Amino acid sequence: MGITALLHAAADYLLSWVKLIQNREIGWLTINRKTGEYMREQQPLTKKLKLLLLFNPLTTWLDTTHAMRLYLHNRAIQEGKKEASSASRQRIAHFVDFFHINMDQFEPADLSAYTTFEDFFIRHHKPGTRPIHAPDDPRAAVVVADSRVVVYPSVAESKEIWIKGADFSITNLVMDKKIGRQFGDGPVASFRLSPQDYHRYHSPVGGVIKLFRSMPGDYYEVDPVAIRSGVDILTRNARDYVVIETEEFGEVLFVAIGASQVGTVEIHEKWQKPGARIGKGDELGIFQFGGSSIVVAFQRGKIEFDEDLIWPSKQAIAVDVEVGMSLGRAVPKVK
C-alpha cells in the first residue's frame, strides 16, 4: 500500500470517529440483533472520558480508599433525587432528542404528559411493540429488558471474559451460600441497561416465586469499562432478587442491580411474596433514573442459550436486544 493510500485510510478512520462522536456513538461495541450490524452505544463524550478516568489500573491503584468513587457516587445519588422534581420535566425533550428515542413505541407518546423526568424514565411500552417470543411454550425463555446482553455457559467463563471484579461470584452477589452453590457453576446472562432504555424489566420464564430479598448498597457505573475493570461493581451495588421455581428450567435466579443515579431498584410488591405465580414476560419491577444491570442465572444443564447470543459473548461483544425476544430453550430432561 502506497503512502497516499495509507494517508487516505487514516483520514477515513479519523473522520469515522468524528461522525461517531457527532452521533454520540462512542460507547461499547455491540451487535444489533435485528439487523446483525455492528454498532456503538450512544453515550455522552464526557461520560466516556469519566469512565476511562475512573476505571483504569492506575486510578484503582491510587484510589485505595475509594474516595474519588465515593464522591461521584454521592453526587449521582443527589442528581437522581432531582429527577422527581417538577423542574426536571424540562430535561425530557432534550434527552429524547439527544438519544434519538422513538416515542411512537411508548405511551403516552406526548412528552407534555410526563410531569417529571422520573415519570418519563419509567415510561411504558405501547401494547404490541414488544411481543413475547413463543408465549405458549414454557420451554422458551425470553430477554428480560431492552438492553445489551452477554451470555455464558458458566459463571467461571463469564468472569474470564466479561465480569472482571475480583470477588464476583453468585454467593457474593446474593450473599447466600446455599443459593451460591445452586447457581455457582451454571449458565448466566448479564443484561445492561443504559439511561436511554426502557427501564421496566420482565420475567424470563413462567413459574412460582420461591424467594425474594432486597439488599442495600452503592450505585456505581455498570458500563463495560467498569464491569471489565478489577473493581467489584455488581457485588457492591444495591440489588433486589427473586428465585423463580419452574418445571422446565428448575430454579431461576433473577437479580436486579442498581447503578449510577438510580433512585430505586424495585421488584413489584406482588412478586415479593413466596407462592405468587408469575408468567413469562410479566413485568417484574422497575429501575428509576440511571444505568442499571440484571443478572439471570440458571442451574447447570438447564438452558441452552441462543447461538446468535453465544458467539458474540465469547468475543466480549454484547448484543442489542429488546424485551420479549428469545433468550434460549430448556434442555430436554433425560428419561
Secondary structure in CASP SS format (residue, H / E / C, confidence):
PFRMAT SS
TARGET T0000
AUTHOR 0000-0000-0000
METHOD secondary structure of the structure
MODEL  1
M C 1.00
G C 1.00
I H 1.00
T H 1.00
A H 1.00
L H 1.00
L H 1.00
H H 1.00
A H 1.00
A H 1.00
A H 1.00
D H 1.00
Y H 1.00
L H 1.00
L H 1.00
S H 1.00
W H 1.00
V H 1.00
K H 1.00
L H 1.00
I H 1.00
Q H 1.00
N C 1.00
R C 1.00
E E 1.00
I E 1.00
G E 1.00
W E 1.00
L E 1.00
T E 1.00
I E 1.00
N E 1.00
R C 1.00
K C 1.00
T C 1.00
G C 1.00
E C 1.00
Y E 1.00
M E 1.00
R E 1.00
E E 1.00
Q E 1.00
Q C 1.00
P C 1.00
L H 1.00
T H 1.00
K H 1.00
K H 1.00
L H 1.00
K H 1.00
L H 1.00
L H 1.00
L H 1.00
L H 1.00
F C 1.00
N C 1.00
P H 1.00
L H 1.00
T H 1.00
T H 1.00
W H 1.00
L H 1.00
D C 1.00
T C 1.00
T C 1.00
H C 1.00
A H 1.00
M H 1.00
R H 1.00
L H 1.00
Y H 1.00
L H 1.00
H H 1.00
N H 1.00
R H 1.00
A H 1.00
I H 1.00
Q H 1.00
E H 1.00
G H 1.00
K H 1.00
K H 1.00
E C 1.00
A C 1.00
S C 1.00
S H 1.00
A H 1.00
S H 1.00
R H 1.00
Q H 1.00
R H 1.00
I H 1.00
A H 1.00
H H 1.00
F H 1.00
V H 1.00
D H 1.00
F H 1.00
F H 1.00
H C 1.00
I C 1.00
N C 1.00
M H 1.00
D H 1.00
Q H 1.00
F E 1.00
E E 1.00
P C 1.00
A C 1.00
D C 1.00
L H 1.00
S H 1.00
A H 1.00
Y C 1.00
T C 1.00
T C 1.00
F H 1.00
E H 1.00
D H 1.00
F H 1.00
F H 1.00
I C 1.00
R C 1.00
H E 1.00
H E 1.00
K C 1.00
P C 1.00
G C 1.00
T C 1.00
R C 1.00
P C 1.00
I C 1.00
H C 1.00
A C 1.00
P C 1.00
D C 1.00
D C 1.00
P C 1.00
R C 1.00
A E 1.00
A E 1.00
V E 1.00
V C 1.00
V C 1.00
A C 1.00
D C 1.00
S E 1.00
R E 1.00
V E 1.00
V E 1.00
V E 1.00
Y E 1.00
P C 1.00
S C 1.00
V H 1.00
A H 1.00
E H 1.00
S H 1.00
K H 1.00
E H 1.00
I H 1.00
W C 1.00
I C 1.00
K C 1.00
G C 1.00
A C 1.00
D C 1.00
F C 1.00
S C 1.00
I H 1.00
T H 1.00
N H 1.00
L H 1.00
V H 1.00
M C 1.00
D C 1.00
K H 1.00
K H 1.00
I H 1.00
G H 1.00
R H 1.00
Q H 1.00
F H 1.00
G C 1.00
D C 1.00
G C 1.00
P C 1.00
V E 1.00
A E 1.00
S E 1.00
F E 1.00
R E 1.00
L E 1.00
S C 1.00
P C 1.00
Q C 1.00
D C 1.00
Y C 1.00
H C 1.00
R E 1.00
Y E 1.00
H E 1.00
S C 1.00
P C 1.00
V C 1.00
G C 1.00
G E 1.00
V E 1.00
I E 1.00
K E 1.00
L E 1.00
F E 1.00
R E 1.00
S E 1.00
M E 1.00
P C 1.00
G C 1.00
D E 1.00
Y C 1.00
Y C 1.00
E C 1.00
V C 1.00
D C 1.00
P H 1.00
V H 1.00
A H 1.00
I H 1.00
R C 1.00
S C 1.00
G C 1.00
V C 1.00
D C 1.00
I C 1.00
L C 1.00
T C 1.00
R C 1.00
N E 1.00
A C 1.00
R E 1.00
D E 1.00
Y E 1.00
V E 1.00
V E 1.00
I E 1.00
E E 1.00
T C 1.00
E C 1.00
E C 1.00
F C 1.00
G C 1.00
E E 1.00
V E 1.00
L E 1.00
F E 1.00
V E 1.00
A E 1.00
I E 1.00
G E 1.00
A C 1.00
S C 1.00
Q C 1.00
V C 1.00
G C 1.00
T C 1.00
V E 1.00
E E 1.00
I E 1.00
H C 1.00
E H 1.00
K H 1.00
W H 1.00
Q C 1.00
K C 1.00
P C 1.00
G C 1.00
A C 1.00
R E 1.00
I E 1.00
G C 1.00
K C 1.00
G C 1.00
D C 1.00
E E 1.00
L E 1.00
G E 1.00
I E 1.00
F E 1.00
Q C 1.00
F C 1.00
G C 1.00
G C 1.00
S E 1.00
S E 1.00
I E 1.00
V E 1.00
V E 1.00
A E 1.00
F E 1.00
Q C 1.00
R C 1.00
G C 1.00
K C 1.00
I E 1.00
E E 1.00
F E 1.00
D C 1.00
E H 1.00
D H 1.00
L H 1.00
I H 1.00
W H 1.00
P H 1.00
S H 1.00
K H 1.00
Q C 1.00
A C 1.00
I C 1.00
A E 1.00
V E 1.00
D E 1.00
V E 1.00
E C 1.00
V C 1.00
G C 1.00
M C 1.00
S E 1.00
L E 1.00
G E 1.00
R E 1.00
A E 1.00
V C 1.00
P C 1.00
K C 1.00
V C 1.00
K C 1.00
END
